[in-house]
Amino acid sequence: MDLTPQQLAQYNGTNPSKPIYVAIKGRVFDVTAGKSFYGPGGPYAMFAGKDASRALAKMSKNDEDVTPSLDGLSEKEIGVLNDWENKFQAKYPVVGRVLN
């Protein structure tokens, strides 16, 4: 399934009839099983319905970092992002990709 960023935003956990999606490096993961983390009020709710690549790489919850941009990230931050991607792959199904 291909999603635009606007379509991805509809899967942010605010509609209980829809799954919760988080994208990493353009790959969309269904994180509904982790709704206590990614759903409304959860510690990572700001990532729901978005590509959170930069924020995960920087270990940041700042709104300005919740973006797919990898520009200017250090080698260490890219490594952190790759670790997150591996954790998500092991735990959550990939359901699509984000179109630019």
C-alpha positions as CSV (number, residue, x, y, z in Angstrom):
1,M,0.0,0.0,0.0
2,D,1.4,3.4,-1.0
3,L,0.4,6.4,1.2
4,T,1.0,10.1,0.9
5,P,2.1,11.9,4.0
6,Q,-1.4,13.3,4.3
7,Q,-2.9,9.8,4.1
8,L,-0.4,8.5,6.6
9,A,-1.5,11.2,9.0
10,Q,-5.0,9.6,9.2
11,Y,-3.5,6.6,11.0
12,N,-2.4,8.6,14.1
13,G,-4.5,6.7,16.6
14,T,-7.2,9.3,17.1
15,N,-9.7,7.2,15.2
16,P,-10.2,3.9,17.2
17,S,-11.5,2.2,14.0
18,K,-8.2,2.7,12.2
19,P,-4.8,1.1,12.8
20,I,-1.9,3.2,14.1
21,Y,1.0,3.6,11.6
22,V,4.6,4.9,12.1
23,A,7.0,5.1,9.1
24,I,10.8,4.7,9.3
25,K,12.8,5.6,6.2
26,G,9.6,5.6,4.2
27,R,8.5,2.1,5.3
28,V,5.1,2.1,7.0
29,F,4.7,-0.2,10.1
30,D,1.4,-1.1,11.7
31,V,2.2,-0.4,15.4
32,T,-1.4,-0.9,16.6
33,A,-0.2,-3.7,18.9
34,G,1.9,-1.1,20.7
35,K,-1.0,1.4,21.1
36,S,-0.1,2.0,24.7
37,F,3.1,3.6,23.3
38,Y,1.9,5.1,20.0
39,G,-1.7,5.8,20.7
40,P,-3.1,9.1,22.2
41,G,-1.5,9.8,25.5
42,G,1.3,7.3,24.9
43,P,4.9,8.3,25.3
44,Y,5.6,8.1,21.6
45,A,2.2,9.3,20.3
46,M,3.9,12.2,18.5
47,F,5.3,9.6,16.0
48,A,1.9,8.1,15.1
49,G,0.8,8.9,11.5
50,K,4.2,10.2,10.6
51,D,7.6,9.3,9.3
52,A,9.6,9.6,12.5
53,S,13.0,8.7,11.0
54,R,14.9,11.8,12.1
55,A,13.4,11.8,15.6
56,L,14.3,8.2,16.1
57,A,17.9,8.7,14.8
58,K,18.3,11.6,17.2
59,M,16.4,10.0,20.1
60,S,14.2,13.1,20.1
61,K,10.6,13.7,20.8
62,N,10.7,17.3,19.5
63,D,8.1,18.1,16.9
64,E,10.7,19.6,14.6
65,D,12.5,16.3,14.5
66,V,9.5,14.2,13.6
67,T,10.3,14.3,9.9
68,P,11.6,11.9,7.2
69,S,14.7,14.1,6.6
70,L,18.0,12.4,7.2
71,D,20.0,15.5,6.2
72,G,23.0,16.3,8.4
73,L,22.6,13.2,10.6
74,S,25.9,11.8,12.0
75,E,27.1,8.3,11.3
76,K,26.2,7.4,14.8
77,E,22.6,8.8,14.4
78,I,22.2,6.8,11.2
79,G,23.3,3.7,13.2
80,V,20.7,4.4,15.9
81,L,18.0,4.8,13.2
82,N,19.0,1.4,11.6
83,D,18.7,-0.2,15.1
84,W,15.2,1.3,15.5
85,E,14.3,0.0,12.0
86,N,15.5,-3.5,12.9
87,K,13.5,-3.4,16.2
88,F,10.3,-2.3,14.3
89,Q,10.9,-5.0,11.6
90,A,11.1,-7.7,14.4
91,K,8.0,-6.5,16.2
92,Y,5.5,-4.9,13.7
93,P,4.3,-5.8,10.2
94,V,5.3,-3.6,7.3
95,V,2.1,-2.4,5.6
96,G,3.3,-0.1,2.9
97,R,5.5,2.9,2.0
98,V,5.2,6.7,2.1
99,L,5.3,8.5,-1.3
100,N,7.1,11.7,-1.5
